[in-house]
Amino acid sequence: MTASLVQDIEAAAALLAGATDVTLLGHVRPDADALGSALALGHVLHRRGARVRVAFGEPDETPETLAWLDVDGLLTRVADLPPADRLLVALDTPTPARLGRLAPRVTAADAVLVVDHHATNTRYGTHHVVDETAEATAVLVTRIIEAMGAELDEAAARSLYAGIVTDTSGFRRASPETHRIAAHLLEAGADPAEVARRIVDDHPFAWLPMLSTVLAQARLEPEAAQGFGFVHTVVGAASVATVRIEEVESVIDVVRTTREAGVAAVLKETASTGDGPVWTVSLRSAGDVDVSAAAAELGGGGHRMAAGCTVAGSAEEVLDRLRKALDRAPLLRLP
């Protein structure tokens, strides 16, 4: 860690150690890193006597595969949040826009701590622990908890492990230090088999016909993405309606395994406006093309190898914009 990051972590730990009322927010459609990080830090603060709330802008219900991590009942509906926050902690959220309808709480809060690992983070808080080299926000939260002098128990370790194992694609992109952190979490009581089964491997039968329909529409463009290849598919509203959000989000993990494609994309229909359908787009890179730059061009962001955006228009219009953005994106290594 750099000296400045160490200082930021120590400042965050001091801020949290003295907090008595805290609201922790994850991004819309929270994944295991966002919600696991929030619940782990919230659990530690709750155990120290603080009043704690954990929330996210959408959907209204907590993803089923993540709800079991909330051992303290900290998850709070948007309607039940106070008008403003004494201390707001935004986790795994690079811009206020990614908080959805909760974005106005940033300017209303007395203090805002941003903990994130996205390269596109805009540093919109009063305090920051931002490190784009960290593989997961859960890694940074683990370091903050340690700096607070708090003991990691089973509940906190489980939530942090969930964030790390998912954001590193099952440790495929984890550094030696992150493996050491994971070992510490296992020693604290996290059960890796349970986390993998309940968050990664558990799907209802409806997932299979949905996946079959969606994969049948997949297309490979070998010359796209600067010659590295581009594979993509679309999850239309009819398919989205048959399964949980977890199943929709899992499609990219199948599509990205295409050997001939350096970039994978999945378009997921989430709404409809006067400009046409609204799509949330998941992008993954095999390591050649910076997909965060392409996502940023379309109003989104993320990591160099995993990013996303929300775009309105027909599926073909969105794909055409993606093709052009990918052709302009920086390369992560020479062809």
C-alpha positions as CSV (number, residue, x, y, z in Angstrom):
1,M,0.0,0.0,0.0
2,T,1.1,3.5,-0.7
3,A,1.7,5.9,2.2
4,S,-1.3,8.0,1.2
5,L,-3.6,5.0,1.1
6,V,-2.4,4.0,4.6
7,Q,-3.2,7.5,5.8
8,D,-6.7,7.4,4.2
9,I,-7.4,4.1,5.8
10,E,-6.3,5.4,9.2
11,A,-8.5,8.5,8.8
12,A,-11.5,6.4,7.8
13,A,-10.9,4.1,10.8
14,A,-10.8,7.1,13.1
15,L,-14.0,8.6,11.6
16,L,-15.9,5.3,12.0
17,A,-14.5,4.5,15.5
18,G,-16.2,7.7,16.8
19,A,-19.5,7.3,14.8
20,T,-22.7,6.6,16.7
21,D,-25.2,6.8,13.7
22,V,-24.2,5.5,10.3
23,T,-25.9,4.8,7.0
24,L,-24.1,2.5,4.6
25,L,-25.1,2.5,0.9
26,G,-24.3,0.1,-1.9
27,H,-24.8,0.8,-5.6
28,V,-28.1,0.0,-7.4
29,R,-28.6,-3.7,-8.1
30,P,-26.0,-4.5,-5.5
31,D,-23.6,-7.4,-5.9
32,A,-21.8,-9.4,-3.3
33,D,-19.0,-6.9,-3.1
34,A,-21.2,-3.9,-2.5
35,L,-23.6,-5.5,-0.1
36,G,-21.1,-7.8,1.6
37,S,-18.8,-4.8,2.3
38,A,-21.7,-2.8,3.7
39,L,-23.0,-5.5,5.9
40,A,-19.5,-6.5,7.2
41,L,-18.7,-2.9,8.1
42,G,-22.2,-2.4,9.4
43,H,-21.9,-5.5,11.6
44,V,-18.7,-4.2,13.2
45,L,-20.2,-0.8,13.9
46,H,-23.4,-2.3,15.2
47,R,-21.4,-4.5,17.5
48,R,-19.6,-1.4,18.8
49,G,-22.9,0.2,19.7
50,A,-23.6,2.4,16.8
51,R,-27.0,2.8,15.2
52,V,-26.6,1.4,11.7
53,R,-28.6,1.2,8.5
54,V,-27.7,-0.6,5.2
55,A,-29.6,0.3,2.0
56,F,-29.5,0.5,-1.8
57,G,-31.6,2.4,-4.3
58,E,-33.0,-0.5,-6.3
59,P,-34.5,-3.0,-6.5
60,D,-37.0,-2.7,-3.6
61,E,-36.1,-6.2,-2.4
62,T,-32.7,-7.5,-1.4
63,P,-31.3,-10.1,-3.8
64,E,-32.2,-13.5,-2.4
65,T,-28.7,-14.9,-2.6
66,L,-27.3,-12.0,-0.4
67,A,-30.1,-11.5,2.1
68,W,-28.7,-14.3,4.4
69,L,-25.6,-12.2,5.0
70,D,-27.6,-9.7,7.1
71,V,-27.4,-11.4,10.5
72,D,-28.2,-8.2,12.4
73,G,-31.3,-7.0,10.5
74,L,-29.4,-3.9,9.2
75,L,-31.0,-3.8,5.8
76,T,-33.4,-0.9,5.7
77,R,-36.0,0.1,3.1
78,V,-35.5,3.4,1.4
79,A,-38.8,4.7,2.9
80,D,-37.5,4.0,6.4
81,L,-34.2,6.0,6.1
82,P,-33.9,9.2,8.0
83,P,-34.2,12.5,6.1
84,A,-30.4,13.0,6.3
85,D,-27.4,11.2,7.6
86,R,-24.8,12.2,10.1
87,L,-22.3,9.8,8.5
88,L,-22.9,8.3,5.1
89,V,-20.7,5.5,3.8
90,A,-20.8,4.8,0.1
91,L,-19.3,1.4,-0.8
92,D,-18.2,0.1,-4.2
93,T,-19.9,3.1,-5.8
94,P,-17.7,5.2,-8.2
95,T,-20.2,8.1,-8.7
96,P,-23.3,9.3,-6.9
97,A,-25.4,8.4,-9.9
98,R,-24.7,4.7,-9.2
99,L,-26.7,5.2,-5.9
100,G,-29.8,5.8,-8.0
101,R,-32.6,7.5,-6.0
102,L,-30.4,7.6,-3.0
103,A,-27.8,10.0,-4.7
104,P,-29.3,13.2,-3.1
105,R,-28.3,11.8,0.3
106,V,-24.6,12.5,-0.5
107,T,-25.1,16.3,-0.5
108,A,-27.4,16.2,2.5
109,A,-25.1,14.2,4.8
110,D,-22.8,15.8,7.4
111,A,-19.9,13.6,6.3
112,V,-19.4,11.1,3.5
113,L,-16.9,8.3,3.4
114,V,-16.3,6.7,0.0
115,V,-14.8,3.3,-0.1
116,D,-14.2,1.9,-3.6
117,H,-11.9,0.2,-6.0
118,H,-13.2,1.5,-9.3
119,A,-10.8,3.3,-11.6
120,T,-13.6,5.7,-12.5
121,N,-14.3,6.9,-9.0
122,T,-14.9,10.7,-8.9
123,R,-14.0,11.1,-5.2
124,Y,-17.3,12.7,-4.3
125,G,-17.1,12.4,-0.5
126,T,-15.5,14.3,2.4
127,H,-13.3,11.3,3.2
128,H,-12.0,8.6,0.7
129,V,-10.4,5.2,0.7
130,V,-10.1,4.6,-3.1
131,D,-7.7,2.2,-4.6
132,E,-8.2,0.9,-8.1
133,T,-5.5,-1.7,-7.6
134,A,-7.6,-3.5,-5.0
135,E,-9.5,-6.4,-6.5
136,A,-12.6,-5.8,-4.4
137,T,-14.0,-3.1,-2.1
138,A,-14.2,-5.9,0.5
139,V,-10.4,-5.9,0.6
140,L,-10.4,-2.2,1.5
141,V,-13.1,-2.7,4.1
142,T,-11.1,-5.5,5.7
143,R,-8.1,-3.1,6.1
144,I,-10.3,-0.4,7.6
145,I,-11.8,-2.9,10.1
146,E,-8.3,-4.0,11.0
147,A,-7.2,-0.3,11.4
148,M,-10.1,0.2,13.8
149,G,-8.7,-2.5,16.0
150,A,-11.9,-4.5,15.7
151,E,-12.0,-8.3,15.7
152,L,-13.2,-10.0,12.6
153,D,-15.9,-12.5,13.6
154,E,-17.6,-15.2,11.5
155,A,-20.4,-12.9,10.3
156,A,-18.1,-10.1,9.1
157,A,-15.6,-12.5,7.6
158,R,-18.4,-14.3,5.7
159,S,-19.6,-11.1,4.1
160,L,-16.1,-9.9,3.2
161,Y,-15.2,-13.3,1.7
162,A,-18.4,-13.2,-0.4
163,G,-17.3,-9.8,-1.9
164,I,-13.7,-11.0,-2.6
165,V,-14.6,-14.4,-4.1
166,T,-17.1,-12.9,-6.5
167,D,-15.2,-9.8,-7.6
168,T,-12.0,-11.8,-8.3
169,S,-14.0,-14.4,-10.4
170,G,-13.3,-17.1,-7.9
171,F,-9.7,-15.8,-7.1
172,R,-8.7,-16.0,-10.8
173,R,-7.6,-12.3,-10.5
174,A,-6.5,-12.2,-6.9
175,S,-3.0,-11.1,-5.8
176,P,-0.9,-13.0,-3.3
177,E,-1.9,-10.4,-0.7
178,T,-5.6,-10.9,-1.4
179,H,-5.2,-14.6,-1.0
180,R,-3.6,-13.9,2.4
181,I,-6.6,-11.7,3.3
182,A,-8.9,-14.5,2.3
183,A,-7.0,-17.0,4.4
184,H,-7.5,-14.6,7.4
185,L,-11.2,-14.5,6.7
186,L,-11.4,-18.3,6.6
187,E,-9.5,-18.4,9.9
188,A,-12.2,-16.0,11.3
189,G,-14.9,-18.4,10.4
190,A,-16.0,-17.8,6.8
191,D,-17.1,-21.1,5.1
192,P,-15.9,-21.0,1.5
193,A,-18.1,-23.9,0.4
194,E,-21.3,-22.3,1.9
195,V,-20.5,-18.9,0.3
196,A,-19.9,-20.4,-3.1
197,R,-23.0,-22.6,-3.0
198,R,-25.4,-19.9,-1.8
199,I,-24.1,-17.0,-3.9
200,V,-22.5,-18.4,-7.0
201,D,-23.8,-21.9,-7.6
202,D,-27.4,-21.8,-6.5
203,H,-30.0,-21.3,-9.3
204,P,-33.6,-22.2,-9.8
205,F,-34.6,-24.5,-12.7
206,A,-36.0,-21.5,-14.5
207,W,-32.4,-20.3,-15.0
208,L,-31.7,-23.1,-17.5
209,P,-34.5,-22.3,-20.1
210,M,-33.7,-18.6,-19.8
211,L,-30.0,-19.3,-20.3
212,S,-30.8,-21.5,-23.3
213,T,-32.9,-18.8,-24.9
214,V,-30.3,-16.1,-24.3
215,L,-27.3,-18.1,-25.4
216,A,-29.0,-19.1,-28.6
217,Q,-29.0,-15.4,-29.6
218,A,-25.3,-14.9,-28.9
219,R,-23.2,-13.6,-31.7
220,L,-19.4,-13.5,-32.3
221,E,-17.7,-10.7,-34.3
222,P,-14.1,-11.8,-34.7
223,E,-12.8,-8.5,-36.2
224,A,-14.5,-6.2,-33.7
225,A,-12.9,-4.7,-30.5
226,Q,-9.8,-3.8,-32.4
227,G,-9.4,-7.3,-33.8
228,F,-9.6,-9.1,-30.4
229,G,-13.1,-10.3,-31.0
230,F,-16.5,-9.3,-29.6
231,V,-19.2,-11.7,-28.3
232,H,-22.5,-10.4,-27.2
233,T,-26.1,-11.4,-26.4
234,V,-29.3,-9.8,-25.2
235,V,-31.6,-10.7,-22.3
236,G,-34.9,-9.2,-23.3
237,A,-37.7,-8.2,-21.0
238,A,-39.6,-11.5,-21.5
239,S,-36.5,-13.5,-20.3
240,V,-35.8,-11.0,-17.4
241,A,-39.3,-11.6,-16.1
242,T,-38.8,-15.4,-15.7
243,V,-35.9,-15.3,-13.2
244,R,-34.4,-13.4,-10.3
245,I,-31.9,-10.5,-10.9
246,E,-29.1,-12.9,-9.8
247,E,-29.8,-15.2,-12.8
248,V,-29.8,-12.2,-15.2
249,E,-26.5,-10.9,-13.8
250,S,-24.9,-14.4,-14.1
251,V,-25.3,-14.5,-17.9
252,I,-22.1,-12.5,-18.5
253,D,-20.1,-15.1,-16.6
254,V,-21.0,-17.7,-19.2
255,V,-20.7,-15.4,-22.3
256,R,-17.2,-14.1,-21.2
257,T,-15.8,-17.6,-21.4
258,T,-15.8,-17.5,-25.2
259,R,-12.3,-18.3,-26.3
260,E,-12.4,-16.3,-29.6
261,A,-13.5,-13.0,-28.0
262,G,-11.4,-10.5,-26.2
263,V,-14.5,-8.6,-25.1
264,A,-17.9,-9.9,-24.0
265,A,-21.1,-7.9,-23.5
266,V,-24.6,-8.7,-22.2
267,L,-27.5,-6.3,-22.7
268,K,-30.3,-6.7,-20.1
269,E,-33.6,-4.9,-20.7
270,T,-34.7,-3.2,-17.6
271,A,-37.3,-0.6,-18.7
272,S,-38.8,1.3,-21.6
273,T,-38.9,5.0,-22.4
274,G,-39.8,7.2,-25.3
275,D,-36.3,6.6,-26.6
276,G,-36.9,2.9,-26.6
277,P,-35.8,0.1,-24.3
278,V,-33.4,0.8,-21.5
279,W,-30.5,-1.6,-21.2
280,T,-28.0,-2.3,-18.4
281,V,-24.9,-3.5,-20.1
282,S,-22.2,-5.7,-18.6
283,L,-18.8,-5.7,-20.2
284,R,-15.9,-8.0,-19.6
285,S,-12.4,-8.0,-21.0
286,A,-10.1,-11.0,-21.5
287,G,-7.2,-8.6,-20.7
288,D,-6.5,-6.8,-24.0
289,V,-9.1,-4.0,-24.2
290,D,-9.9,-1.5,-21.4
291,V,-13.7,-1.9,-21.2
292,S,-14.0,0.8,-18.4
293,A,-13.1,3.4,-21.1
294,A,-15.8,2.1,-23.4
295,A,-18.3,2.1,-20.6
296,A,-17.4,5.6,-19.6
297,E,-17.9,6.8,-23.1
298,L,-21.5,5.6,-22.8
299,G,-22.1,7.2,-19.4
300,G,-21.0,4.2,-17.2
301,G,-17.7,3.1,-15.7
302,G,-16.0,0.3,-13.8
303,H,-12.8,-1.6,-14.0
304,R,-10.5,-2.1,-16.9
305,M,-11.6,-5.7,-17.2
306,A,-15.1,-5.4,-15.9
307,A,-17.4,-2.5,-16.4
308,G,-21.0,-1.5,-17.3
309,C,-23.3,1.2,-18.3
310,T,-27.0,2.0,-18.8
311,V,-28.1,3.0,-22.3
312,A,-31.5,3.6,-24.0
313,G,-32.3,2.6,-27.6
314,S,-32.8,-0.5,-29.6
315,A,-30.4,-3.4,-28.9
316,E,-28.7,-2.9,-32.3
317,E,-28.2,0.8,-31.6
318,V,-26.6,0.1,-28.3
319,L,-24.4,-2.6,-29.8
320,D,-23.3,-0.2,-32.5
321,R,-22.3,2.4,-29.9
322,L,-20.4,-0.3,-28.0
323,R,-18.5,-1.4,-31.1
324,K,-17.4,2.2,-31.8
325,A,-16.4,2.8,-28.2
326,L,-14.4,-0.5,-28.0
327,D,-12.5,0.5,-31.2
328,R,-11.5,3.7,-29.4
329,A,-10.7,2.1,-26.0
330,P,-7.0,1.9,-24.8
331,L,-5.3,-1.4,-25.0
332,L,-4.1,-3.1,-21.9
333,R,-1.3,-4.8,-23.7
334,L,0.0,-4.8,-27.3
335,P,-1.5,-7.2,-29.8
